[in-house]
Every structure is written in C-alpha cells, then in structure tokens.
Amino acid sequence: MRPDDWHLTEDVDDFLARAGDFLRSRPGPHVMQLTWAERVRTRGADAFGTEAPVFGVLERAGEVRATFYRLPPRALGLSPLTPGQADSLAARLAALGHSPSRVSADHDTATAFAEAWQRHTGTTPELRDTRLRLYRLGTLTPPDPPPAGRGRVLGEQDLEEVMFWCGEFAGAVGEDVSLDAGSWAGTRFADKRYTLWETPDGTPVSVAGMNPLIGGQIQVDVVYTPARLRGRGYAGAVTAEVSRAALAAGARDVVLFADLSNPTSNALYRRLGYRALTDWAVYDFAPGGTGGTGLPQPSSREPNAPRRPAGSR
C-alpha cells in the first residue's frame, strides 16, 4: 500500500463522485463520513472557517478501498482501515505537513492510525476516556406501556426551546459550544429535527434529535433527560418516537452512538431493538483536543435538570 495511492481534495463534490457509492455500501460504519460530507456540501466550505475541509480517497486498481476527512480545527475522521492502510495514510499526511490534533474512527482503525502516526511523527497519542459504541436498529420495540404523555416535534417556531435543550445536552457531554440565534446555523445541531416527550400537562421532560436522511440512513443524535426525571421511561419513549419517525422517513438503517460508561442507556437502546455495530474511539495528538467539530458525541451522559427558557411551553 503506497502513500500516494491516497487522493486528497478540498472539493466535496469530487470526493462524493469518487467515494459516494463506497460510503453508501456500508452506511453504518461510514456514518460520520456521510454526515460531514453532506454538511460541507450543503453549507459550503466557507462555513467552516478560513481552513478548508480536506477529503481523501484510497484507490487501488480503480476501486475505492477507504476514505478520510479532516475538518477545522484539524479533526480527522476515518473509514474502517487495515493497519497497512492506516500506515500509508499517516505517511501521506506527515509528508504533506498535515498535523491532525485528533482522530476519530472505529476502535481498531483509530488505534492503528494512532500507532502509525506516532511512528511517522514521534507524536504520542492519548486515548480519550470516553468510549462510544455505535448501534444499528434491528426491529423497533417501543416501551410497553409507554410513560404518560406524548411526543411533540419541534419546528422553526421552537428555535429558543431547541437551542436551550441542545445547550444543556452540550454541557452534559463536554462540548465547548455557544448556541444563540446568530451562531446556530453553523453548529452541528442545526440540521437535526427534534422531538420532545411531554407529560399530559405539556411539560417537556426529554428530547431526542435525528439527522437528515443520508445514503438511506438516519442517525439519532442528541438524547437527553434531566437528571431528576430519569428512571421514568421518558428517554425510551422519545427515542422510540424518533426511531419510528426515521423509519417513516424512509431510512433503511437507523443508528446512534452511546457512551459505554453509561450501562443504563446502553441497556435502554438494546431493549428498543438496537444492536451493537462497532466500538468507537478518539485519540488526541495535542493538548486541549476535547470537544471539537466532526467527532461523534455520546448520547446519554446527562447532567442535572435544566431550567425552562422564558416563554417556553
């Protein structure tokens, strides 16, 4: 495997023309590749700052074997790679002077690249404590009976409510992000559709979001229940509601990430019909690499209950 077998481009349309079929052939393991390529395509590279996103395709004998993306600020995401492919990519990026601050991928791929990057650059990788598991929905099994209440889909008129709940979720998982009307469109939260589970009197008690349909797949992303309200079935109800909506929207595959340190959420997703697809890992190559653009965030690390925003239902 030669380093120059990797084709690099800042043109997301070129990347998708080369690698789109490959990514869609296994949408689950390629969920982050598909998601961020689509965001760059729809928002434009200028939306990501002065440093353009970079995409890469590994081709041999006219066949795509692997891909990567690098987003500001230097977050690297990889499709599943063999150790040899990881080594060739590390050699290629090092020769070109790239300096990723972190890498995100399935556990074996991330580890292979981290070791290769250390060999080629001398940079010591550090595995993050947070370990994620990627799940794919089998047969949806909603809670029976569900908790009292109903799901309510949030629309454009509910932007204040959406930003509030996303801000609480971001704080729970350690994302360093400021959410307001001016910055909202540029965040990873803006392209999702959100559903609140509300009690019979209209009080919101849990939220779940889902990404757009991409490559026949929808990712459930952002699942949050205030601490004092957990254990009452609200998270299961709202996750089932969003999963059902994803299937109704035409998704052949529905996936989500869960924090492996939270056995409660992992057990919940399994009860709903989600099955483990692969474990995920993030390695940092430089100090201060937590949070950040382009990395999957855990879905179920939840802090204390939030205050409701003024004027919300």
SEDO-181542 format. One record per residue (C-alpha): x, y, z. Coordinates in steps of 0.1 Angstrom, whole numbers. Example, Ala and Ser with C-alpha at 12.3 -4.5 7.8 and 13.67 -1.06 7.14 Angstrom:
# SEDO-181542
REC      X      Y      Z
REC    123    -45     78
REC    137    -11     71
//
This chain:
# SEDO-181542
REC      X      Y      Z
REC      0      0      0
REC     17     32    -12
REC     11     66      5
REC      5     82    -30
REC    -25     59    -35
REC    -44     84    -14
REC    -61    111    -35
REC    -67    143    -15
REC    -91    170    -24
REC   -109    201    -10
REC   -137    196    -34
REC   -165    177    -16
REC   -183    170    -49
REC   -152    154    -63
REC   -149    133    -31
REC   -185    121    -33
REC   -182    114    -70
REC   -153     91    -62
REC   -164     76    -29
REC   -202     81    -27
REC   -211     45    -38
REC   -184     31    -15
REC   -197     50     15
REC   -233     41      9
REC   -225      4      5
REC   -219      3     43
REC   -237     34     57
REC   -234     23     94
REC   -196     23     97
REC   -194     53     74
REC   -220     74     93
REC   -196    102    101
REC   -181    103     66
REC   -215    106     51
REC   -228    131     76
REC   -199    156     74
REC   -195    153     36
REC   -232    163     33
REC   -228    192     57
REC   -199    205     38
REC   -218    201      5
REC   -249    219     17
REC   -233    246     38
REC   -202    252     16
REC   -166    250     26
REC   -166    287     36
REC   -189    279     65
REC   -161    260     82
REC   -137    290     85
REC   -105    300     68
REC    -91    265     67
REC   -110    244     41
REC   -121    208     49
REC   -100    181     32
REC   -112    147     20
REC    -92    117      9
REC    -99     85    -10
REC    -77     54    -12
REC    -79     39    -46
REC    -63      7    -60
REC    -69     -7    -94
REC    -98     18    -99
REC   -116      6    -67
REC   -122     27    -36
REC   -108     10     -5
REC   -110     36     22
REC   -117     73     29
REC   -110    101     54
REC   -120    137     61
REC   -102    165     80
REC   -123    194     94
REC   -112    226    111
REC    -97    226    137
REC    -77    196    124
REC   -102    168    134
REC    -95    137    114
REC   -123    111    108
REC   -115     77     91
REC   -135     50     75
REC   -125     15     86
REC    -88      9     77
REC    -65    -20     78
REC    -32    -14     97
REC    -14    -11     63
REC    -39     14     50
REC    -36     34     83
REC      2     34     79
REC      0     46     43
REC    -23     74     53
REC     -2     85     82
REC     29     86     59
REC     10    106     33
REC     -3    132     58
REC     30    135     75
REC     48    140     42
REC     23    168     33
REC     28    186     66
REC     -7    179     80
REC     -9    179    118
REC    -42    164    130
REC    -50    172    166
REC    -71    141    170
REC    -85    111    151
REC   -120     95    154
REC   -129     61    140
REC   -139     26    149
REC   -116     14    177
REC    -93     -8    157
REC    -89     18    130
REC    -83     47    154
REC    -57     26    173
REC    -39     16    141
REC    -37     52    129
REC    -26     65    163
REC      3     40    163
REC     12     48    127
REC     11     85    134
REC     35     80    163
REC     59     60    142
REC     59     86    114
REC     59    118    135
REC     70    109    171
REC     38    124    184
REC     24    105    214
REC    -13     97    211
REC    -36     98    241
REC    -68     77    241
REC    -98     96    255
REC   -115     81    285
REC   -149     83    268
REC   -156     52    248
REC   -185     50    224
REC   -205     22    209
REC   -223     26    175
REC   -256      8    174
REC   -279      0    144
REC   -316     -6    148
REC   -330    -41    142
REC   -367    -44    150
REC   -380    -14    168
REC   -396    -24    201
REC   -412      6    218
REC   -417      7    256
REC   -449    -11    266
REC   -465      6    283
REC   -450     39    275
REC   -450     67    301
REC   -479     91    302
REC   -476    118    277
REC   -468    123    240
REC   -441    133    216
REC   -441    167    201
REC   -420    175    170
REC   -403    209    173
REC   -404    233    144
REC   -389    266    133
REC   -411    285    158
REC   -395    265    186
REC   -359    276    180
REC   -354    290    215
REC   -366    258    230
REC   -344    237    207
REC   -313    258    215
REC   -319    255    252
REC   -322    217    252
REC   -292    214    229
REC   -272    237    251
REC   -280    215    281
REC   -270    184    262
REC   -237    200    250
REC   -229    208    286
REC   -236    173    296
REC   -211    158    271
REC   -185    184    274
REC   -189    201    241
REC   -175    237    241
REC   -201    254    220
REC   -221    286    223
REC   -256    284    210
REC   -275    315    200
REC   -296    327    171
REC   -266    342    154
REC   -243    311    155
REC   -270    284    154
REC   -269    277    117
REC   -231    269    118
REC   -234    243    146
REC   -237    205    142
REC   -271    208    159
REC   -288    229    133
REC   -297    203    107
REC   -315    180    130
REC   -352    175    137
REC   -361    174    174
REC   -389    157    193
REC   -398    165    229
REC   -416    140    252
REC   -442    160    271
REC   -462    149    301
REC   -500    151    298
REC   -499    187    312
REC   -475    198    284
REC   -443    198    305
REC   -412    187    284
REC   -392    160    301
REC   -369    145    275
REC   -356    153    240
REC   -342    134    211
REC   -330    145    177
REC   -323    129    144
REC   -301    139    114
REC   -314    141     78
REC   -317    111     57
REC   -283    105     41
REC   -274     74     20
REC   -305     57     31
REC   -296     61     68
REC   -306     84     97
REC   -286     89    128
REC   -304     95    161
REC   -283    121    178
REC   -289    141    210
REC   -308    121    236
REC   -312    140    269
REC   -333    137    300
REC   -328    159    331
REC   -312    140    360
REC   -342    144    384
REC   -365    130    357
REC   -346     98    348
REC   -358     63    355
REC   -394     71    344
REC   -391     58    308
REC   -390     92    291
REC   -358     87    273
REC   -370     53    259
REC   -403     68    248
REC   -388     98    230
REC   -360     76    214
REC   -386     52    202
REC   -407     81    188
REC   -377     95    168
REC   -367     60    157
REC   -402     54    144
REC   -401     88    126
REC   -367     79    110
REC   -382     46     96
REC   -413     65     83
REC   -390     90     66
REC   -376     61     45
REC   -344     52     64
REC   -332     16     57
REC   -308     20     86
REC   -311     39    119
REC   -280     43    140
REC   -269     60    172
REC   -239     64    194
REC   -239     56    232
REC   -214     62    259
REC   -201     28    271
REC   -196     41    306
REC   -234     45    309
REC   -249     10    312
REC   -284     23    317
REC   -285     40    283
REC   -269     10    265
REC   -294    -13    281
REC   -322     10    270
REC   -311     11    234
REC   -309    -27    233
REC   -344    -30    247
REC   -356     -7    219
REC   -341    -31    194
REC   -307    -15    187
REC   -278    -39    182
REC   -241    -32    185
REC   -223    -24    153
REC   -188    -14    164
REC   -169      4    192
REC   -156     39    186
REC   -125     56    199
REC   -109     91    198
REC    -72     97    202
REC    -57    132    208
REC    -24    142    194
REC    -21    176    210
REC    -32    192    244
REC    -66    207    246
REC    -82    185    220
REC   -115    178    238
REC   -149    186    223
REC   -145    198    187
REC   -160    196    153
REC   -166    164    135
REC   -164    139    163
REC   -194    118    174
REC   -207    128    209
REC   -221    104    235
REC   -259    103    236
REC   -267     97    272
REC   -243    114    296
REC   -268    137    314
REC   -263    165    339
REC   -287    180    364
REC   -322    191    353
REC   -322    224    333
REC   -344    254    339
REC   -370    261    312
REC   -364    290    289
REC   -386    320    295
REC   -417    319    274
REC   -414    282    265
REC   -442    257    267
//
